[in-house]
């Protein structure tokens, strides 16, 4: 897969995610809903070192203990989510130049979804976080 590129709405921030993306998911948790002002947020993950900010500067916000979210300081577009205890970073899928390049795999934190959202896409649903993969 070619590098994925994207950025904020106003163009001030541009990034390249040069690693193979994984865990493409729709998150319904309260924090994602409030951070996006939307009923859920769609993310993909990459190894943190592979996410390169090519233009602009991310504004950082400690949204909860051990968690940092970033956004464009000019237009407010949410861009990343990072837990300090993990080696990867989540990137907002719809900030990609081509959001259709990645298909979501599931829904997480559906126990917190707003009641007027009706999921009809047939994707797996998890009440909380995605269960760990057992080898």
N, C-alpha and C positions, 0 to 999 in steps of 0.2 A: 504494500500500500504506500502511496506517495505521502509525503508530509502533508499534514492538514494545516491550513492557514485560516486565520480569522481575526476578528477585532471588534471594537466597540461600534456603536451606532454612528458616532460622529467622525470616526476615522483617526482619532488622536492616538489610540492604542492599537497596535498590530502584534500578533503573535504567530509562532509556528510551533506546532506539536509534532516533533520529529520521530516519536516512538510509536510502536504499534498500540493503538487505543484498545482499551478493555473496559468492562463494566459499564456499558452504555445503558443508562437507566432513567426512568422517570421517578423523581423523589417527591413525595407528598408531605414531608415533615413540615411542622410549623415554621421552623427556621428558614427553610427554602421558600416556602410560600411567602413569608414576610419579606425576605431578601429580594424576591422577584416581583412581588405584588401580583402574583399569578396563582392559579390553583395548584400547579406543580411546576417543578423545574427539571429539565432534562440535562444530564451530565454524561461525560465520558472521562475516563481516567487515562493518564499516561505517567510514566516514570518522571518524577519532578525535574531531573536534570535535562530532560528532552524538551521541556517547554521553554522556548526562547522568546523573550519580548523583543521584537524587532524595532518597535517604534513606540515612543511615549513612556509614561510611568504609571504603574498601577498604584492605586490608593489602597492601603491595607486597613482592614477592620477586624479586630479580635471579637468575633461574634459570640463565642462562648469559650470556656477554659480549654486551651490546647487547640483551638480552631481559629483559622484566619481565612477571611474571605477578601477578595480583591474586586475592584471595579474601576471604571474610568472616572477620574475626578472631574472631567469636563461634562460628560453627558449622563453619567451614572450607570452605564451598562454593567451588570454583574458579569464577572469573567471567570473567577476561580474560587475553589474551596480547598483548603488544605488542613488536614489533621497533622499536628506536629509529631505524632507517634507512628506515622506511615510514610513510606518512601515515594508515594505517588501524589499526584495532584489531580483534582477533578476540574474539568473545564466545561463551561456552559456550551452545550451542543449547538444551540441556535445562534451562538456568536461566530460559528464557522462561516466562511464564505459560501460553503456548500453544505448546509445542514443535512441534506439528504444523503450525504456520503456515509453516514453512520445510522444504522437502524437500532432503535432501543430494543433491549432484550427483556425488560421486565419493569414492574412498578415496585417501589419500596416505600415503607412507612404508610401503607394504605390504611392502617388503623387511624391515622390522623387526617386522611383526605377529607375535603369539604363534602358534605352530603349531597350537594347538587351535581357533583361530577359523576358521570356514568361511564364506566370503563367498558368499552366494547371491542377492544383491539385483540383480545384473545391472548395477550401476553401474561406470563406468570405474575402473580401478585404475592407480596410478602408483607405481613402486618407490620413488621419492623425492618431492621437491616436485612440484607441478603444473607442467607445462611452460608457459613463457610463451606468451601469445597473440600470434601474429604477425599484424599487420594487413595 
